[in-house]
Amino acid sequence: MDEGLGKRLFDFAVRVIKFSRILPKSKEYDIIKYQFLKSATSSGANYEEAQGGASKADFTNKINISLKEMRETNYPLTSSPRRAG
């Protein structure tokens, strides 16, 4: 793992995992936590995969998937049940 973005994505995934442990236990939060954890950890995994891309196009595709996962990770932060009132 590189010491730049790769490390930051890994550290972010660890923080998300720790954060998810303090969220309330409810049906709604269980669904949000599941998706939140999947996308937060997937972004780093896709970034790592991109480092071994077979071509420039493969690298670009995997980086774009990683960016998509980060955007998906942002969604639960802005749509939690508490915000819904």
C-alpha positions, 0 to 999 in steps of 0.5 A: 500500500502506498503512503499517500491516498492508499493509506488515507483510504485504508484509514478512512475505512477503519474509521468508518468501521469504528463509527458504525459500531456506535450507531444505534441498533435498528432496522433502518440503521442496519441497512445504512451501516451495511451499505456504508461499510461496503462502499467505504471499504470497497473504495480502498480495495478498488484503489489498490486494485488499480495500482496493478492495472493491466493497462492505462484504461484498466487503471482509469476504470478502477480509479473511477470505480473507487471514486464512485464508491466514495460518492456512495459512501457519502450518501448515508452521511447525508441521509441518516434516519435522524436527519429524516426527522 
